[in-house]
């Protein structure tokens, strides 16, 4: 899935939090043609200055639409011998993008389990906000702050493409504005959903920030970095934690349908197959210590649901969904959830080692949040502001898997570079 070519690294330029990356090379070449001829050093400096001026102009136009989102909830410490349980207020800081005068779009991971929400604008004003709804599957949330008067960011009219240059704007944990420049280095496509990989460096607190194109249009919502974080005490000259790892953005193609549903109904309507599954593995022939994922083994089927109509039975192995190979149960569950109810889907499975396939219309999930994202009973004493149950730690487990995979890919990429 990942481009085998080495990912270009942005280099530091003057100014706090600003990065000039290879994503602006094409822009630089265009500007170079327009500049007067002169000594090479002067032409290069003129090109760089023109690029920085262009970036600053775009950023200054969008910056008033970027806010800081503070989500607060109460944390209860476990009871200790001879001591009563204590409660303290925990704050999670993220970024947000204005999509309406009083509407802010952010990531669901920022506002999950929030009892109180605050929106802090560019001028430092703090306004109480309410959670309209969230989509933890796509990882977006809509927040409304009555009395807020912001200029909405325009959505890009064209789907983001590989190589497009991107300006990432957000707020750090301390509320300071951050800015970086890069490009789209990869796009991970899944059935009816995808994720953009950026060369931009993003700071802790940037989740929910804006990824905009050269016209200042929103092409994605920054999801944050999933690479290895900086070590303890690793900060820059301003005391902020350093950026690091691989950054991702949720593309507008996936955001817009979720946003429309959140505005209309305060929730997203998820697809439902009516089956619970567990992971199926086989031992690797090349490395007996490793296990190779085979698909999702059916454990139970809802009576009258799409899975039963399809002919699935307990013990069947689901191996493909909409032409995509199924490796893990979480993968299948996500693909089903993001498929609109009523959609006809193709499913391939094995029964008694014989291949079967069929087509069936999905129904709608009976819960606002899919059951596979629900926490186990007693896992948390805090629910999200909407009153719905919060997603379980499986999201964190998946992110940990992505981090591990990213580090392994970087290691392999480094070995390839050293052998050249």
For each residue, the residues with C-beta under 8 A, 3 or more apart:
1: 186 188
2: 186 197 409
3: 7 162 185 186
4: 413 416
5:
6: 413 417
7: 3 185 199 413
8: 21 22 23 183 185 199
9: 21 22 199
10: 19 20 21 22 23 180 181 182 199 200 201
11: 19 20 21
12: 19
13: 18 19 20 48 52
14: 18 52
15: 18
16: 176 238
17: 172 176 177 178 179 180 203 240
18: 13 14 15 52 55 179 180 181
19: 10 11 12 13 179 180 181 182 200 201
20: 10 11 13 24 48 51 52 55 181
21: 8 9 10 11 24 165 180 181 182 183 199 200
22: 8 9 10 25 182 183 199
23: 8 10 163 164 165 166 181 182 183 184 199
24: 20 21 27 28 51 55 165 181 183
25: 22 28 29
26: 29 30 163 165
27: 24 30 31 51 54 165 214
28: 24 25 31 32 47 48 50 51
29: 25 26 32 33
30: 26 27 33 34
31: 27 28 34 35 47 50 51 54
32: 28 29 35 43 47
33: 29 30
34: 30 31
35: 31 32 43 46 47 50
36: 46
37: 43
38: 42 43 46
39: 42 43
40: 43 44
41: 44 45
42: 38 39 45 46
43: 32 35 37 38 39 40 46 47
44: 40 41 47 48
45: 41 42 48 49
46: 35 36 38 42 43 49 50
47: 28 31 32 35 43 44 50 51
48: 13 20 28 44 45 51 52
49: 45 46 52 53
50: 28 31 35 46 47 53 54
51: 20 24 27 28 31 47 48 54 55
52: 13 14 18 20 48 49 55 56
53: 49 50 56 57
54: 27 31 50 51 57 58 214
55: 18 20 24 51 52 58 59 167 179 181
56: 52 53 59 60
57: 53 54 60 61
58: 54 55 61 62 167 212 214 215 216
59: 55 56 62 63 167 169 179
60: 56 57 63
61: 57 58 216
62: 58 59 65 66 153 167 169 210 212 216
63: 59 60 66 122 169 177
64: 121 122 150 151
65: 62 97 98 150 151 152 153 210
66: 62 63 95 96 97 98 122 169 170 171 177 209 210
67: 95 96 97 98 104 119 120 121 122 150 171
68: 93 94 95 96 119 120 171 175 205
69: 93 94 95 96 104 106 110 111 117 118 119 120 129 143 208
70: 91 92 93 117 118 119 120
71: 91 92 93 94 110 111 112 113 114 116 117
72: 89 90 91 92 114 115 116 117 118
73: 89 90 92 113 114 115 116 382
74: 87 88 89 90 115 382
75: 87 88 89 90 382
76: 85 86 87 381
77: 80 85 86 87 88
78: 85
79: 83 84 85
80: 77 83
81:
82:
83: 79 80 86
84: 79
85: 76 77 78 79
86: 76 77 83
87: 74 75 76 77
88: 74 75 77
89: 72 73 74 75
90: 72 73 74 75
91: 70 71 72
92: 70 71 72 73 110 114
93: 68 69 70 71 171 173 175 205
94: 68 69 71 106 107 109 110 111 171 205 206 207 208
95: 66 67 68 69 106 110 169 170 171 205 206 207 208 209 210 222
96: 66 67 68 69 104 105 106 110 119 143 208 209
97: 65 66 67 104 105 106 153 208 209 210 218 221
98: 65 66 67 101 103 104 105 150 151 152 153
99: 103 104 105 142 152 153 259
100: 103 150 152
101: 98 148 149 150 151 152
102: 144 145 146 147 148 149 150
103: 98 99 100 132 142 143 144 152 263
104: 67 69 96 97 98 99 119 129 142 143 144 145 148 150
105: 96 97 98 99 140 141 142 143 208 221 255 259
106: 69 94 95 96 97 110 111 140 141 143 207 208 221
107: 94 110 111 139 140 141 207 208 221 222 223 224 250
108: 111 112 134 135 136 138 139 140 141 391
109: 94 112 136 139 207 223 224 395
110: 69 71 92 94 95 96 106 107 141 207 208
111: 69 71 94 106 107 108 114 117 131 134 141 143 384 385
112: 71 108 109 134 136 384 390 391
113: 71 73 380 382 383 384 390
114: 71 72 73 92 111 117 131 384 385
115: 72 73 74 382 385
116: 71 72 73 128 385
117: 69 70 71 72 111 114 128 129 130 131 143 385
118: 69 70 72 126 127 128 129
119: 67 68 69 70 96 104 126 127 129 143 145 148
120: 67 68 69 70 124 125 126 127 171 175
121: 64 67 124 125 127 148 150
122: 63 64 66 67 177
123:
124: 120 121
125: 120 121
126: 118 119 120
127: 118 119 120 121 145 147 148
128: 116 117 118 145
129: 69 104 117 118 119 143 144 145 148
130: 117 143 144 145 146 385
131: 111 114 117 134 141 142 143 384 385 386
132: 103 141 142 143 144 262 263 266
133: 141 142 261 262 265 266 267 268 386
134: 108 111 112 131 140 141 142 262 384 386
135: 108 138 139 140 141 258 261 262 268
136: 108 109 112 139 369 373 391 395
137: 268 270 334 337 338 370 373
138: 108 135 193 250 254 255 258 268 338
139: 107 108 109 135 136 223 250
140: 105 106 107 108 134 135 221 250 254 255 258 259 262
141: 105 106 107 108 110 111 131 132 133 134 135 262
142: 99 103 104 105 131 132 133 134 259 262 263
143: 69 96 103 104 105 106 111 117 119 129 130 131 132
144: 102 103 104 129 130 132
145: 102 104 119 127 128 129 130 148
146: 102 130
147: 102 127
148: 101 102 104 119 121 127 129 145
149: 101 102
150: 64 65 67 98 100 101 102 104 121
151: 64 65 98 101
152: 65 98 99 100 101 103
153: 62 65 97 98 99 210 212 216 217 218
154: 216 217 218
155: 217 218 252 256
156: 159 160 213 215 217 218 219 252
157: 217
158: 161
159: 156 251 252 253
160: 156 164 166 184 187 196 213 219 220 251 252
161: 158 164 184
162: 3 184 185 186 187
163: 23 26 183 184
164: 23 160 161 183 184 213 219
165: 21 23 24 26 27 181 182 183 213 214
166: 23 160 181 182 183 184 198 200 211 212 213 219 220 249
167: 55 58 59 62 179 180 181 200 211 212 213
168: 178 179 180 181 182 198 200 202 206 209 210 211 222 247 249
169: 59 62 63 66 95 177 178 179 209 210 212
170: 66 95 177 178 202 203 205 206 207 208 209 210 222
171: 66 67 68 93 94 95 120 175 176 177 178 205 206 209
172: 17 175 176 177 178 203 204 205 206 240 241
173: 93 203 204 205 240 241
174: 205 239 240
175: 68 93 120 171 172 205
176: 16 17 171 172 238 240
177: 17 63 66 122 169 170 171 172
178: 17 168 169 170 171 172 202 203 205 206 209 243
179: 17 18 19 55 59 167 168 169
180: 10 17 18 19 21 167 168 200 201 202 243
181: 10 18 19 20 21 23 24 55 165 166 167 168 200
182: 10 19 21 22 23 165 166 168 185 198 199 200 201 247
183: 8 21 22 23 24 163 164 165 166 198 199
184: 23 160 161 162 163 164 166 187 196 197 198
185: 3 7 8 162 182 197 198 199
186: 1 2 3 162 196 197
187: 160 162 184 194 195 196 197 251
188: 1 194 195 196 197
189: 194
190: 193 194 324 334 335
191: 321 322 323 324 335 338 339
192: 335 338 339
193: 138 190 254 334 335 338
194: 187 188 189 190 251 253 254
195: 187 188 223 248 249 250 251
196: 160 184 186 187 188 211 219 220 248 249 250 251
197: 2 184 185 186 187 188 246 247 248
198: 166 168 182 183 184 185 202 211 247 248 249
199: 7 8 9 10 21 22 23 182 183 185 247
200: 10 19 21 166 167 168 180 181 182 211 247
201: 10 19 180 182 225 243 244 247
202: 168 170 178 180 198 206 209 222 224 225 243 247
203: 17 170 172 173 178 206 240 241 242 243
204: 172 173 224 229 241 243
205: 68 93 94 95 170 171 172 173 174 175 178
206: 94 95 168 170 171 172 178 202 203 209 222 224 225
207: 94 95 106 107 109 110 170 222 223 224
208: 69 94 95 96 97 105 106 107 110 170 221 222
209: 66 95 96 97 168 169 170 171 178 202 206 221 222
210: 62 65 66 95 97 153 168 169 170 218 221 222
211: 166 167 168 196 198 200 218 219 220 221 222 249
212: 58 62 153 166 167 169 215 216 217 218 219
213: 156 160 164 165 166 167 216 217 219
214: 27 54 58 165
215: 58 156 212
216: 58 61 62 153 154 212 213
217: 153 154 155 156 157 212 213
218: 97 153 154 155 156 210 211 212 221 252
219: 156 160 164 166 196 211 212 213 249 251 252
220: 160 166 196 211 249 250 251 252 255
221: 97 105 106 107 140 208 209 210 211 218 249 250 255
222: 95 107 168 170 202 206 207 208 209 210 211 247 248 249
223: 107 109 139 195 207 226 247 248 249 250
224: 107 109 202 204 206 207 247 248
225: 201 202 206 229 243 244 245 246 247 248
226: 223 245 246 247 248 399 402 403 406
227: 244 245 246 403 406 407 410
228: 244 245 403 407
229: 204 225 244 245
230: 234 235 241 242 243 244
231: 234
232:
233:
234: 230 231 241 242
235: 230 238 239 240 241 242
236: 239 240 241 242
237:
238: 16 176 235
239: 174 235 236
240: 17 172 173 174 176 203 235 236
241: 172 173 203 204 230 234 235 236
242: 203 230 234 235 236
243: 178 180 201 202 203 204 225 230
244: 201 225 227 228 229 230
245: 225 226 227 228 229 403 406
246: 197 225 226 227 406
247: 168 182 197 198 199 200 201 202 222 223 224 225 226
248: 195 196 197 198 222 223 224 225 226
249: 166 168 195 196 198 211 219 220 221 222 223
250: 107 138 139 140 195 196 220 221 223 254 255
251: 159 160 187 194 195 196 219 220 254 255
252: 155 156 159 160 218 219 220 255 256
253: 159 194 256
254: 138 140 193 194 250 251 257 258 338
255: 105 138 140 220 221 250 251 252 258 259
256: 155 252 253 259 260
257: 254 260 261
258: 135 138 140 254 255 261 262 268
259: 99 105 140 142 255 256 262 263
260: 256 257 263 264
261: 133 135 257 258 264 265 267 268 269
262: 132 133 134 135 140 141 142 258 259 265 266 267 268
263: 103 132 142 259 260
264: 260 261
265: 133 261 262 268 269
266: 132 133 262 386
267: 133 261 262 368
268: 133 135 137 138 258 261 262 265
269: 261 265 340 341 364 365
270: 137 336 337 338 341 364 365 370
271: 336 337 338 339 340 341 343 345 362 363 364 365
272: 305 306 336 341 362 363 364 365 366
273: 305 306 307 336 362
274: 301 302 304 305 306 307 308 363
275: 298 300 301 302 305 307 312 318
276: 298 299 300
277: 296 297 298 299 318 329 332 333
278: 296 297 299 329
279: 293 296 297 328 329
280: 293 294 295 296 297 317
281: 291 292 293 294
282: 291 292 294
283: 288 290 291 292
284: 287 288 289 290 291 292
285:
286: 290
287: 284 290
288: 283 284
289: 284
290: 283 284 286 287
291: 281 282 283 284
292: 281 282 283 284
293: 279 280 281 327 328
294: 280 281 282 317 319 327
295: 280 317 318 319 325 326 327 332 349 350
296: 277 278 279 280 317 318 326 328 329 331 332
297: 277 278 279 280 315 316 317 318
298: 275 276 277 301 307 312 313 314 315 316 317 318 349
299: 276 277 278 314
300: 275 276 314
301: 274 275 298 305 307 308 312 313 314
302: 274 275 305 307 308
303: 308
304: 274 308 309
305: 272 273 274 275 301 302 308 309 363
306: 272 273 274 309 310 360 361 362 363
307: 273 274 275 298 301 302 310 312 360
308: 274 301 302 303 304 305 311 312
309: 304 305 306 360
310: 306 307 347 358 360
311: 308 356 358
312: 275 298 301 307 308 316 318 347 349
313: 298 301 316 351
314: 298 299 300 301
315: 297 298 351
316: 297 298 312 313 349 350 351 356
317: 280 294 295 296 297 298 349 350 351
318: 275 277 295 296 297 298 312 321 326 332 347 348 349
319: 294 295 325 326 348 349 350
320: 323 324 325 326 346 347 348 357
321: 191 318 324 326 332 335 336 345 346 347 348
322: 191 335 339 345 346
323: 191 320 346
324: 190 191 320 321 335
325: 295 319 320
326: 295 296 318 319 320 321 331 332 335
327: 293 294 295 331
328: 279 293 296 331 332
329: 277 278 279 296 332 333 372
330: 333 334 372 394 398
331: 296 326 327 328 334 335
332: 277 295 296 318 321 326 328 329 335 336
333: 277 329 330 336 337 370 372
334: 137 190 193 330 331 337 338
335: 190 191 192 193 321 322 324 326 331 332 338 339
336: 270 271 272 273 321 332 333 339 345 362
337: 137 270 271 333 334 365 370
338: 137 138 191 192 193 254 270 271 334 335
339: 191 192 271 322 335 336 343 345 362
340: 269 271 343 362
341: 269 270 271 272 362 363 364 365
342: 361 362 363 364
343: 271 339 340 361 362
344: 359 360 361
345: 271 321 322 336 339 359 360 361 362
346: 320 321 322 323 357 358 359
347: 310 312 318 320 321 357 358 359 360
348: 318 319 320 321 355 356 357
349: 295 298 312 316 317 318 319 355 356 357
350: 295 316 317 319 353 354 355 356
351: 313 315 316 317 354 356
352:
353: 350
354: 350 351
355: 348 349 350
356: 311 316 348 349 350 351
357: 320 346 347 348 349
358: 310 311 346 347
359: 344 345 346 347
360: 306 307 309 310 344 345 347
361: 306 342 343 344 345
362: 271 272 273 306 336 339 340 341 342 343 345
363: 271 272 274 305 306 341 342
364: 269 270 271 272 341 342
365: 269 270 271 272 337 341 370 371
366: 272
367: 370 371 374 388
368: 267 386 388
369: 136 373 374 388 389 391
370: 137 270 333 337 365 367 373 374
371: 365 367 374
372: 329 330 333 394
373: 136 137 369 370 391 392 394 395
374: 367 369 370 371 389 391 392
375: 379 380 389 390 391 392 393
376: 379 392
377:
378:
379: 375 376 392 393
380: 113 375 383 390
381: 76
382: 73 74 75 113 115 390
383: 113 380 387 388 389 390
384: 111 112 113 114 131 134 387 388 389 390
385: 111 114 115 116 117 130 131
386: 131 133 134 266 368
387: 383 384
388: 367 368 369 383 384
389: 369 374 375 383 384
390: 112 113 375 380 382 383 384
391: 108 112 136 369 373 374 375 394 395
392: 373 374 375 376 379 395
393: 375 379 396 397
394: 330 372 373 391 397 398
395: 109 136 373 391 392 398 399
396: 393 399 400
397: 393 394 400 401
398: 330 394 395 401 402
399: 226 395 396 402 403
400: 396 397 403 404
401: 397 398 404 405
402: 226 398 399 405 406
403: 226 227 228 245 399 400 406 407
404: 400 401 407 408
405: 401 402 408 409
406: 226 227 245 246 402 403 409 410
407: 227 228 403 404 410 411
408: 404 405 411 412
409: 2 405 406 412 413
410: 227 406 407 413 414
411: 407 408 414 415
412: 408 409 415 416
413: 4 6 7 409 410 416 417
414: 410 411 417 418
415: 411 412 418 419
416: 4 412 413 419 420
417: 6 413 414 420
418: 414 415
419: 415 416
420: 416 417
